[in-house]
Amino acid sequence: MARVCSVTGKRVMSGNNVSHANNRTRRRFLPNLQRVSFKSEALGCRVPLRLSARAMRTIEKNGGLDAFLSTASSRGMSPDLLRVRRAILNKISSEK
């Protein structure tokens, strides 16, 4: 499984470890990914996601998964999350 956040698209970065003697060796910076499931009020079920800690904070700040996906742009989202977004938007529009 790729180390990529479903919402933000954050992925592994690379850089250098620099010692006191200024020796440089390559290293990887891994994103802080967590497996979480958010409850969707519109769909009535839990949606399992693999998110970075920053993405979880953003979703909570925007009022939950439904509110976040209805307002956020689809740029950088994973195809699985885009399917969930489409289902939520269809459900919300059919209820109106």
Gaussian input, Z-matrix of N, CA and C with variables (Angstrom, degrees):
# hf/3-21g

backbone

0 1
 N
 C     1     B1
 C     2     B2     1     A1
 N     3     B3     2     A2     1     D1
 C     4     B4     3     A3     2     D2
 C     5     B5     4     A4     3     D3
 N     6     B6     5     A5     4     D4
 C     7     B7     6     A6     5     D5
 C     8     B8     7     A7     6     D6
 N     9     B9     8     A8     7     D7
 C    10    B10     9     A9     8     D8
 C    11    B11    10    A10     9     D9
 N    12    B12    11    A11    10    D10
 C    13    B13    12    A12    11    D11
 C    14    B14    13    A13    12    D12
 N    15    B15    14    A14    13    D13
 C    16    B16    15    A15    14    D14
 C    17    B17    16    A16    15    D15
 N    18    B18    17    A17    16    D16
 C    19    B19    18    A18    17    D17
 C    20    B20    19    A19    18    D18
 N    21    B21    20    A20    19    D19
 C    22    B22    21    A21    20    D20
 C    23    B23    22    A22    21    D21
 N    24    B24    23    A23    22    D22
 C    25    B25    24    A24    23    D23
 C    26    B26    25    A25    24    D24
 N    27    B27    26    A26    25    D25
 C    28    B28    27    A27    26    D26
 C    29    B29    28    A28    27    D27
 N    30    B30    29    A29    28    D28
 C    31    B31    30    A30    29    D29
 C    32    B32    31    A31    30    D30
 N    33    B33    32    A32    31    D31
 C    34    B34    33    A33    32    D32
 C    35    B35    34    A34    33    D33
 N    36    B36    35    A35    34    D34
 C    37    B37    36    A36    35    D35
 C    38    B38    37    A37    36    D36
 N    39    B39    38    A38    37    D37
 C    40    B40    39    A39    38    D38
 C    41    B41    40    A40    39    D39
 N    42    B42    41    A41    40    D40
 C    43    B43    42    A42    41    D41
 C    44    B44    43    A43    42    D42
 N    45    B45    44    A44    43    D43
 C    46    B46    45    A45    44    D44
 C    47    B47    46    A46    45    D45
 N    48    B48    47    A47    46    D46
 C    49    B49    48    A48    47    D47
 C    50    B50    49    A49    48    D48
 N    51    B51    50    A50    49    D49
 C    52    B52    51    A51    50    D50
 C    53    B53    52    A52    51    D51
 N    54    B54    53    A53    52    D52
 C    55    B55    54    A54    53    D53
 C    56    B56    55    A55    54    D54
 N    57    B57    56    A56    55    D55
 C    58    B58    57    A57    56    D56
 C    59    B59    58    A58    57    D57
 N    60    B60    59    A59    58    D58
 C    61    B61    60    A60    59    D59
 C    62    B62    61    A61    60    D60
 N    63    B63    62    A62    61    D61
 C    64    B64    63    A63    62    D62
 C    65    B65    64    A64    63    D63
 N    66    B66    65    A65    64    D64
 C    67    B67    66    A66    65    D65
 C    68    B68    67    A67    66    D66
 N    69    B69    68    A68    67    D67
 C    70    B70    69    A69    68    D68
 C    71    B71    70    A70    69    D69
 N    72    B72    71    A71    70    D70
 C    73    B73    72    A72    71    D71
 C    74    B74    73    A73    72    D72
 N    75    B75    74    A74    73    D73
 C    76    B76    75    A75    74    D74
 C    77    B77    76    A76    75    D75
 N    78    B78    77    A77    76    D76
 C    79    B79    78    A78    77    D77
 C    80    B80    79    A79    78    D78
 N    81    B81    80    A80    79    D79
 C    82    B82    81    A81    80    D80
 C    83    B83    82    A82    81    D81
 N    84    B84    83    A83    82    D82
 C    85    B85    84    A84    83    D83
 C    86    B86    85    A85    84    D84
 N    87    B87    86    A86    85    D85
 C    88    B88    87    A87    86    D86
 C    89    B89    88    A88    87    D87
 N    90    B90    89    A89    88    D88
 C    91    B91    90    A90    89    D89
 C    92    B92    91    A91    90    D90
 N    93    B93    92    A92    91    D91
 C    94    B94    93    A93    92    D92
 C    95    B95    94    A94    93    D93
 N    96    B96    95    A95    94    D94
 C    97    B97    96    A96    95    D95
 C    98    B98    97    A97    96    D96
 N    99    B99    98    A98    97    D97
 C   100   B100    99    A99    98    D98
 C   101   B101   100   A100    99    D99
 N   102   B102   101   A101   100   D100
 C   103   B103   102   A102   101   D101
 C   104   B104   103   A103   102   D102
 N   105   B105   104   A104   103   D103
 C   106   B106   105   A105   104   D104
 C   107   B107   106   A106   105   D105
 N   108   B108   107   A107   106   D106
 C   109   B109   108   A108   107   D107
 C   110   B110   109   A109   108   D108
 N   111   B111   110   A110   109   D109
 C   112   B112   111   A111   110   D110
 C   113   B113   112   A112   111   D111
 N   114   B114   113   A113   112   D112
 C   115   B115   114   A114   113   D113
 C   116   B116   115   A115   114   D114
 N   117   B117   116   A116   115   D115
 C   118   B118   117   A117   116   D116
 C   119   B119   118   A118   117   D117
 N   120   B120   119   A119   118   D118
 C   121   B121   120   A120   119   D119
 C   122   B122   121   A121   120   D120
 N   123   B123   122   A122   121   D121
 C   124   B124   123   A123   122   D122
 C   125   B125   124   A124   123   D123
 N   126   B126   125   A125   124   D124
 C   127   B127   126   A126   125   D125
 C   128   B128   127   A127   126   D126
 N   129   B129   128   A128   127   D127
 C   130   B130   129   A129   128   D128
 C   131   B131   130   A130   129   D129
 N   132   B132   131   A131   130   D130
 C   133   B133   132   A132   131   D131
 C   134   B134   133   A133   132   D132
 N   135   B135   134   A134   133   D133
 C   136   B136   135   A135   134   D134
 C   137   B137   136   A136   135   D135
 N   138   B138   137   A137   136   D136
 C   139   B139   138   A138   137   D137
 C   140   B140   139   A139   138   D138
 N   141   B141   140   A140   139   D139
 C   142   B142   141   A141   140   D140
 C   143   B143   142   A142   141   D141
 N   144   B144   143   A143   142   D142
 C   145   B145   144   A144   143   D143
 C   146   B146   145   A145   144   D144
 N   147   B147   146   A146   145   D145
 C   148   B148   147   A147   146   D146
 C   149   B149   148   A148   147   D147
 N   150   B150   149   A149   148   D148
 C   151   B151   150   A150   149   D149
 C   152   B152   151   A151   150   D150
 N   153   B153   152   A152   151   D151
 C   154   B154   153   A153   152   D152
 C   155   B155   154   A154   153   D153
 N   156   B156   155   A155   154   D154
 C   157   B157   156   A156   155   D155
 C   158   B158   157   A157   156   D156
 N   159   B159   158   A158   157   D157
 C   160   B160   159   A159   158   D158
 C   161   B161   160   A160   159   D159
 N   162   B162   161   A161   160   D160
 C   163   B163   162   A162   161   D161
 C   164   B164   163   A163   162   D162
 N   165   B165   164   A164   163   D163
 C   166   B166   165   A165   164   D164
 C   167   B167   166   A166   165   D165
 N   168   B168   167   A167   166   D166
 C   169   B169   168   A168   167   D167
 C   170   B170   169   A169   168   D168
 N   171   B171   170   A170   169   D169
 C   172   B172   171   A171   170   D170
 C   173   B173   172   A172   171   D171
 N   174   B174   173   A173   172   D172
 C   175   B175   174   A174   173   D173
 C   176   B176   175   A175   174   D174
 N   177   B177   176   A176   175   D175
 C   178   B178   177   A177   176   D176
 C   179   B179   178   A178   177   D177
 N   180   B180   179   A179   178   D178
 C   181   B181   180   A180   179   D179
 C   182   B182   181   A181   180   D180
 N   183   B183   182   A182   181   D181
 C   184   B184   183   A183   182   D182
 C   185   B185   184   A184   183   D183
 N   186   B186   185   A185   184   D184
 C   187   B187   186   A186   185   D185
 C   188   B188   187   A187   186   D186
 N   189   B189   188   A188   187   D187
 C   190   B190   189   A189   188   D188
 C   191   B191   190   A190   189   D189
 N   192   B192   191   A191   190   D190
 C   193   B193   192   A192   191   D191
 C   194   B194   193   A193   192   D192
 N   195   B195   194   A194   193   D193
 C   196   B196   195   A195   194   D194
 C   197   B197   196   A196   195   D195
 N   198   B198   197   A197   196   D196
 C   199   B199   198   A198   197   D197
 C   200   B200   199   A199   198   D198
 N   201   B201   200   A200   199   D199
 C   202   B202   201   A201   200   D200
 C   203   B203   202   A202   201   D201
 N   204   B204   203   A203   202   D202
 C   205   B205   204   A204   203   D203
 C   206   B206   205   A205   204   D204
 N   207   B207   206   A206   205   D205
 C   208   B208   207   A207   206   D206
 C   209   B209   208   A208   207   D207
 N   210   B210   209   A209   208   D208
 C   211   B211   210   A210   209   D209
 C   212   B212   211   A211   210   D210
 N   213   B213   212   A212   211   D211
 C   214   B214   213   A213   212   D212
 C   215   B215   214   A214   213   D213
 N   216   B216   215   A215   214   D214
 C   217   B217   216   A216   215   D215
 C   218   B218   217   A217   216   D216
 N   219   B219   218   A218   217   D217
 C   220   B220   219   A219   218   D218
 C   221   B221   220   A220   219   D219
 N   222   B222   221   A221   220   D220
 C   223   B223   222   A222   221   D221
 C   224   B224   223   A223   222   D222
 N   225   B225   224   A224   223   D223
 C   226   B226   225   A225   224   D224
 C   227   B227   226   A226   225   D225
 N   228   B228   227   A227   226   D226
 C   229   B229   228   A228   227   D227
 C   230   B230   229   A229   228   D228
 N   231   B231   230   A230   229   D229
 C   232   B232   231   A231   230   D230
 C   233   B233   232   A232   231   D231
 N   234   B234   233   A233   232   D232
 C   235   B235   234   A234   233   D233
 C   236   B236   235   A235   234   D234
 N   237   B237   236   A236   235   D235
 C   238   B238   237   A237   236   D236
 C   239   B239   238   A238   237   D237
 N   240   B240   239   A239   238   D238
 C   241   B241   240   A240   239   D239
 C   242   B242   241   A241   240   D240
 N   243   B243   242   A242   241   D241
 C   244   B244   243   A243   242   D242
 C   245   B245   244   A244   243   D243
 N   246   B246   245   A245   244   D244
 C   247   B247   246   A246   245   D245
 C   248   B248   247   A247   246   D246
 N   249   B249   248   A248   247   D247
 C   250   B250   249   A249   248   D248
 C   251   B251   250   A250   249   D249
 N   252   B252   251   A251   250   D250
 C   253   B253   252   A252   251   D251
 C   254   B254   253   A253   252   D252
 N   255   B255   254   A254   253   D253
 C   256   B256   255   A255   254   D254
 C   257   B257   256   A256   255   D255
 N   258   B258   257   A257   256   D256
 C   259   B259   258   A258   257   D257
 C   260   B260   259   A259   258   D258
 N   261   B261   260   A260   259   D259
 C   262   B262   261   A261   260   D260
 C   263   B263   262   A262   261   D261
 N   264   B264   263   A263   262   D262
 C   265   B265   264   A264   263   D263
 C   266   B266   265   A265   264   D264
 N   267   B267   266   A266   265   D265
 C   268   B268   267   A267   266   D266
 C   269   B269   268   A268   267   D267
 N   270   B270   269   A269   268   D268
 C   271   B271   270   A270   269   D269
 C   272   B272   271   A271   270   D270
 N   273   B273   272   A272   271   D271
 C   274   B274   273   A273   272   D272
 C   275   B275   274   A274   273   D273
 N   276   B276   275   A275   274   D274
 C   277   B277   276   A276   275   D275
 C   278   B278   277   A277   276   D276
 N   279   B279   278   A278   277   D277
 C   280   B280   279   A279   278   D278
 C   281   B281   280   A280   279   D279
 N   282   B282   281   A281   280   D280
 C   283   B283   282   A282   281   D281
 C   284   B284   283   A283   282   D282
 N   285   B285   284   A284   283   D283
 C   286   B286   285   A285   284   D284
 C   287   B287   286   A286   285   D285

   B1=1.4467
   B2=1.5240
   B3=1.3179
   B4=1.4567
   B5=1.5219
   B6=1.3087
   B7=1.4681
   B8=1.5200
   B9=1.3568
   B10=1.4516
   B11=1.5196
   B12=1.3247
   B13=1.4625
   B14=1.5268
   B15=1.3369
   B16=1.4624
   B17=1.5167
   B18=1.3155
   B19=1.4641
   B20=1.5272
   B21=1.3075
   B22=1.4581
   B23=1.5216
   B24=1.3231
   B25=1.4589
   B26=1.5141
   B27=1.3431
   B28=1.4647
   B29=1.5195
   B30=1.3237
   B31=1.4605
   B32=1.5165
   B33=1.3096
   B34=1.4568
   B35=1.5261
   B36=1.3358
   B37=1.4589
   B38=1.5237
   B39=1.3194
   B40=1.4617
   B41=1.5185
   B42=1.3251
   B43=1.4553
   B44=1.5070
   B45=1.3127
   B46=1.4623
   B47=1.5161
   B48=1.3390
   B49=1.4492
   B50=1.5215
   B51=1.3132
   B52=1.4601
   B53=1.5189
   B54=1.3350
   B55=1.4644
   B56=1.5187
   B57=1.3270
   B58=1.4557
   B59=1.5368
   B60=1.3377
   B61=1.4629
   B62=1.5311
   B63=1.3503
   B64=1.4584
   B65=1.5252
   B66=1.3462
   B67=1.4599
   B68=1.5196
   B69=1.3275
   B70=1.4584
   B71=1.5247
   B72=1.3285
   B73=1.4574
   B74=1.5210
   B75=1.3135
   B76=1.4646
   B77=1.5246
   B78=1.3234
   B79=1.4560
   B80=1.5185
   B81=1.3437
   B82=1.4655
   B83=1.5151
   B84=1.3284
   B85=1.4572
   B86=1.5224
   B87=1.3362
   B88=1.4569
   B89=1.5274
   B90=1.3365
   B91=1.4663
   B92=1.5223
   B93=1.3231
   B94=1.4583
   B95=1.5334
   B96=1.3346
   B97=1.4627
   B98=1.5241
   B99=1.3262
   B100=1.4591
   B101=1.5263
   B102=1.3279
   B103=1.4715
   B104=1.5236
   B105=1.3217
   B106=1.4620
   B107=1.5245
   B108=1.3228
   B109=1.4575
   B110=1.5144
   B111=1.3189
   B112=1.4561
   B113=1.5138
   B114=1.3248
   B115=1.4571
   B116=1.5176
   B117=1.3377
   B118=1.4509
   B119=1.5184
   B120=1.3339
   B121=1.4631
   B122=1.5285
   B123=1.3281
   B124=1.4641
   B125=1.5320
   B126=1.3227
   B127=1.4652
   B128=1.5181
   B129=1.3236
   B130=1.4581
   B131=1.5137
   B132=1.3257
   B133=1.4702
   B134=1.5216
   B135=1.3318
   B136=1.4597
   B137=1.5240
   B138=1.3325
   B139=1.4619
   B140=1.5218
   B141=1.3470
   B142=1.4662
   B143=1.5332
   B144=1.3310
   B145=1.4609
   B146=1.5170
   B147=1.3192
   B148=1.4654
   B149=1.5171
   B150=1.3423
   B151=1.4588
   B152=1.5139
   B153=1.3248
   B154=1.4608
   B155=1.5193
   B156=1.3015
   B157=1.4563
   B158=1.5235
   B159=1.3067
   B160=1.4602
   B161=1.5315
   B162=1.3220
   B163=1.4642
   B164=1.5280
   B165=1.3367
   B166=1.4677
   B167=1.5260
   B168=1.3190
   B169=1.4628
   B170=1.5231
   B171=1.3202
   B172=1.4542
   B173=1.5284
   B174=1.3244
   B175=1.4670
   B176=1.5217
   B177=1.3248
   B178=1.4665
   B179=1.5280
   B180=1.3322
   B181=1.4555
   B182=1.5252
   B183=1.3352
   B184=1.4578
   B185=1.5188
   B186=1.3185
   B187=1.4591
   B188=1.5080
   B189=1.3073
   B190=1.4572
   B191=1.5203
   B192=1.3236
   B193=1.4618
   B194=1.5220
   B195=1.3307
   B196=1.4639
   B197=1.5320
   B198=1.3118
   B199=1.4645
   B200=1.5203
   B201=1.3245
   B202=1.4609
   B203=1.5172
   B204=1.3422
   B205=1.4634
   B206=1.5239
   B207=1.3307
   B208=1.4599
   B209=1.5274
   B210=1.3404
   B211=1.4618
   B212=1.5257
   B213=1.3174
   B214=1.4671
   B215=1.5272
   B216=1.3253
   B217=1.4611
   B218=1.5251
   B219=1.3050
   B220=1.4615
   B221=1.5225
   B222=1.3155
   B223=1.4606
   B224=1.5321
   B225=1.3280
   B226=1.4516
   B227=1.5235
   B228=1.3443
   B229=1.4673
   B230=1.5231
   B231=1.3245
   B232=1.4576
   B233=1.5261
   B234=1.3206
   B235=1.4750
   B236=1.5314
   B237=1.3410
   B238=1.4596
   B239=1.5208
   B240=1.3138
   B241=1.4581
   B242=1.5327
   B243=1.3155
   B244=1.4598
   B245=1.5310
   B246=1.3335
   B247=1.4723
   B248=1.5239
   B249=1.3420
   B250=1.4670
   B251=1.5237
   B252=1.3318
   B253=1.4607
   B254=1.5208
   B255=1.3382
   B256=1.4531
   B257=1.5244
   B258=1.3435
   B259=1.4653
   B260=1.5252
   B261=1.3267
   B262=1.4747
   B263=1.5295
   B264=1.3422
   B265=1.4625
   B266=1.5249
   B267=1.3419
   B268=1.4700
   B269=1.5191
   B270=1.3289
   B271=1.4554
   B272=1.5367
   B273=1.3297
   B274=1.4675
   B275=1.5407
   B276=1.3399
   B277=1.4654
   B278=1.5320
   B279=1.3306
   B280=1.4694
   B281=1.5332
   B282=1.3486
   B283=1.4567
   B284=1.5219
   B285=1.3222
   B286=1.4739
   B287=1.5033
   A1=108.56
   A2=114.96
   A3=119.87
   A4=110.78
   A5=115.92
   A6=120.56
   A7=108.75
   A8=115.33
   A9=121.70
   A10=108.44
   A11=117.03
   A12=122.26
   A13=108.90
   A14=117.10
   A15=121.90
   A16=112.57
   A17=118.07
   A18=121.31
   A19=111.50
   A20=117.00
   A21=120.35
   A22=113.55
   A23=117.71
   A24=120.51
   A25=113.22
   A26=117.36
   A27=119.99
   A28=108.69
   A29=115.94
   A30=120.30
   A31=110.50
   A32=116.69
   A33=122.14
   A34=109.89
   A35=115.40
   A36=121.26
   A37=108.24
   A38=116.61
   A39=119.24
   A40=109.17
   A41=114.43
   A42=120.97
   A43=110.13
   A44=116.00
   A45=121.26
   A46=111.14
   A47=116.44
   A48=122.00
   A49=105.41
   A50=118.07
   A51=120.80
   A52=107.99
   A53=116.11
   A54=120.62
   A55=110.67
   A56=115.01
   A57=120.88
   A58=110.19
   A59=116.89
   A60=121.77
   A61=111.57
   A62=117.01
   A63=124.76
   A64=112.93
   A65=116.41
   A66=119.79
   A67=107.97
   A68=116.34
   A69=120.46
   A70=110.47
   A71=115.63
   A72=121.45
   A73=107.87
   A74=116.30
   A75=120.50
   A76=110.52
   A77=115.86
   A78=121.56
   A79=108.65
   A80=115.61
   A81=121.29
   A82=109.42
   A83=115.88
   A84=122.33
   A85=106.87
   A86=116.70
   A87=121.01
   A88=110.24
   A89=117.85
   A90=119.78
   A91=110.36
   A92=116.81
   A93=122.65
   A94=108.90
   A95=116.46
   A96=121.31
   A97=111.07
   A98=115.19
   A99=122.51
   A100=108.58
   A101=116.24
   A102=120.43
   A103=107.63
   A104=116.94
   A105=121.82
   A106=108.37
   A107=115.98
   A108=119.86
   A109=108.53
   A110=115.71
   A111=122.76
   A112=108.78
   A113=115.80
   A114=120.37
   A115=108.99
   A116=115.58
   A117=121.60
   A118=108.30
   A119=116.48
   A120=121.07
   A121=110.61
   A122=116.92
   A123=120.72
   A124=111.36
   A125=116.56
   A126=119.89
   A127=112.39
   A128=117.13
   A129=120.97
   A130=113.99
   A131=117.25
   A132=120.26
   A133=108.89
   A134=115.30
   A135=121.17
   A136=108.72
   A137=115.84
   A138=121.99
   A139=108.18
   A140=118.26
   A141=119.95
   A142=110.62
   A143=115.96
   A144=121.82
   A145=110.41
   A146=116.18
   A147=122.47
   A148=106.42
   A149=115.33
   A150=121.41
   A151=112.22
   A152=115.05
   A153=120.42
   A154=107.95
   A155=116.52
   A156=121.25
   A157=110.46
   A158=118.40
   A159=122.89
   A160=110.43
   A161=118.18
   A162=121.55
   A163=110.71
   A164=117.62
   A165=120.33
   A166=110.26
   A167=116.70
   A168=120.65
   A169=110.52
   A170=117.01
   A171=121.50
   A172=111.15
   A173=117.01
   A174=121.45
   A175=109.97
   A176=117.16
   A177=120.62
   A178=111.44
   A179=116.71
   A180=120.65
   A181=111.26
   A182=117.28
   A183=121.72
   A184=113.44
   A185=118.57
   A186=120.23
   A187=115.60
   A188=118.37
   A189=121.00
   A190=111.94
   A191=114.95
   A192=121.30
   A193=111.82
   A194=118.28
   A195=120.92
   A196=111.60
   A197=116.49
   A198=120.55
   A199=110.86
   A200=117.06
   A201=120.21
   A202=110.92
   A203=117.01
   A204=119.99
   A205=112.46
   A206=118.10
   A207=119.13
   A208=111.98
   A209=117.81
   A210=120.35
   A211=113.72
   A212=118.99
   A213=121.21
   A214=111.30
   A215=116.07
   A216=120.03
   A217=108.51
   A218=115.79
   A219=120.02
   A220=112.62
   A221=117.07
   A222=121.21
   A223=110.64
   A224=116.93
   A225=121.76
   A226=114.04
   A227=118.07
   A228=120.19
   A229=110.28
   A230=115.32
   A231=120.35
   A232=109.61
   A233=118.24
   A234=121.02
   A235=112.70
   A236=117.87
   A237=120.43
   A238=110.88
   A239=116.87
   A240=120.92
   A241=111.05
   A242=117.38
   A243=120.12
   A244=111.19
   A245=116.82
   A246=120.20
   A247=110.75
   A248=116.82
   A249=121.11
   A250=109.38
   A251=116.84
   A252=121.80
   A253=110.87
   A254=116.80
   A255=121.28
   A256=111.26
   A257=116.37
   A258=120.50
   A259=110.78
   A260=117.10
   A261=121.10
   A262=110.21
   A263=117.46
   A264=120.38
   A265=111.49
   A266=117.27
   A267=120.54
   A268=110.68
   A269=116.56
   A270=121.04
   A271=111.18
   A272=116.40
   A273=120.90
   A274=110.04
   A275=117.15
   A276=119.50
   A277=112.24
   A278=117.95
   A279=120.63
   A280=111.62
   A281=117.76
   A282=120.94
   A283=111.74
   A284=118.01
   A285=120.58
   A286=111.96
   D1=133.89
   D2=-178.71
   D3=-70.90
   D4=147.55
   D5=178.03
   D6=-90.02
   D7=76.09
   D8=-177.64
   D9=-134.70
   D10=134.87
   D11=176.95
   D12=-73.39
   D13=135.95
   D14=-178.29
   D15=-68.91
   D16=-29.52
   D17=-174.72
   D18=-94.35
   D19=-54.92
   D20=-172.81
   D21=-88.82
   D22=-20.24
   D23=-177.67
   D24=79.69
   D25=11.86
   D26=177.85
   D27=-60.92
   D28=137.79
   D29=179.54
   D30=-136.85
   D31=-178.95
   D32=-177.55
   D33=-65.15
   D34=134.82
   D35=174.53
   D36=-112.38
   D37=160.02
   D38=178.16
   D39=-124.33
   D40=157.07
   D41=-179.13
   D42=-166.04
   D43=-156.14
   D44=-177.57
   D45=-123.12
   D46=142.40
   D47=161.02
   D48=-84.73
   D49=129.83
   D50=-179.96
   D51=-117.05
   D52=117.76
   D53=-178.34
   D54=-81.34
   D55=174.81
   D56=178.56
   D57=-61.50
   D58=-31.83
   D59=178.96
   D60=-85.48
   D61=8.68
   D62=178.63
   D63=66.75
   D64=25.14
   D65=171.10
   D66=-76.43
   D67=139.14
   D68=-177.76
   D69=-116.05
   D70=127.96
   D71=174.47
   D72=-128.35
   D73=144.44
   D74=-176.42
   D75=-70.35
   D76=147.32
   D77=176.44
   D78=-147.39
   D79=170.23
   D80=179.27
   D81=-119.22
   D82=139.11
   D83=173.92
   D84=-103.16
   D85=111.94
   D86=-177.44
   D87=-91.14
   D88=140.98
   D89=176.23
   D90=-71.92
   D91=154.26
   D92=-178.92
   D93=-83.62
   D94=80.34
   D95=-175.94
   D96=-92.10
   D97=140.07
   D98=178.94
   D99=-130.93
   D100=146.96
   D101=172.60
   D102=-92.76
   D103=115.91
   D104=-179.36
   D105=-134.66
   D106=161.37
   D107=172.19
   D108=-129.21
   D109=127.01
   D110=179.32
   D111=-101.51
   D112=143.15
   D113=178.00
   D114=-84.38
   D115=129.22
   D116=175.68
   D117=-98.61
   D118=117.73
   D119=179.72
   D120=-68.42
   D121=-36.72
   D122=-177.86
   D123=-69.24
   D124=-43.87
   D125=-178.07
   D126=-84.09
   D127=-22.08
   D128=179.91
   D129=74.72
   D130=26.86
   D131=178.81
   D132=-147.72
   D133=172.90
   D134=178.32
   D135=-93.63
   D136=141.70
   D137=-178.72
   D138=-114.31
   D139=111.64
   D140=179.20
   D141=-76.69
   D142=133.79
   D143=-178.19
   D144=-137.64
   D145=159.44
   D146=172.97
   D147=-116.59
   D148=103.58
   D149=-170.71
   D150=-122.82
   D151=156.78
   D152=170.19
   D153=-79.59
   D154=160.71
   D155=179.39
   D156=-61.31
   D157=-36.19
   D158=178.29
   D159=-63.74
   D160=-40.98
   D161=179.70
   D162=-66.79
   D163=-37.65
   D164=177.87
   D165=-63.39
   D166=-42.01
   D167=178.74
   D168=-63.89
   D169=-39.73
   D170=-179.74
   D171=-64.90
   D172=-42.91
   D173=179.44
   D174=-63.69
   D175=-44.59
   D176=179.38
   D177=-64.51
   D178=-38.63
   D179=-179.33
   D180=-65.40
   D181=-35.37
   D182=-178.10
   D183=-83.69
   D184=3.28
   D185=174.06
   D186=96.74
   D187=22.46
   D188=176.26
   D189=108.57
   D190=176.52
   D191=-173.89
   D192=-65.84
   D193=-44.95
   D194=-177.52
   D195=-63.02
   D196=-46.59
   D197=-179.47
   D198=-65.14
   D199=-39.33
   D200=-179.16
   D201=-66.38
   D202=-48.64
   D203=-176.25
   D204=-69.17
   D205=-27.38
   D206=-179.81
   D207=-75.54
   D208=-21.55
   D209=-178.54
   D210=-108.10
   D211=-22.05
   D212=-173.61
   D213=-78.07
   D214=153.53
   D215=175.44
   D216=-78.40
   D217=154.19
   D218=-175.97
   D219=-84.66
   D220=-0.36
   D221=-178.86
   D222=-66.86
   D223=124.82
   D224=177.05
   D225=89.94
   D226=-7.13
   D227=179.89
   D228=-79.76
   D229=151.39
   D230=178.56
   D231=-74.44
   D232=157.99
   D233=178.64
   D234=-59.93
   D235=-35.03
   D236=178.10
   D237=-64.01
   D238=-42.45
   D239=-179.91
   D240=-70.11
   D241=-31.98
   D242=176.33
   D243=-65.56
   D244=-36.45
   D245=176.12
   D246=-64.41
   D247=-42.15
   D248=178.11
   D249=-64.06
   D250=-41.45
   D251=179.54
   D252=-60.92
   D253=-44.89
   D254=179.25
   D255=-62.06
   D256=-42.02
   D257=-179.84
   D258=-64.93
   D259=-41.34
   D260=179.52
   D261=-65.41
   D262=-44.91
   D263=-179.92
   D264=-64.29
   D265=-38.49
   D266=177.77
   D267=-64.97
   D268=-41.96
   D269=-179.61
   D270=-65.57
   D271=-42.72
   D272=-179.78
   D273=-65.85
   D274=-42.52
   D275=-178.67
   D276=-69.69
   D277=-31.15
   D278=179.28
   D279=-74.83
   D280=-24.10
   D281=179.23
   D282=-77.52
   D283=-22.14
   D284=-177.00
   D285=-77.83

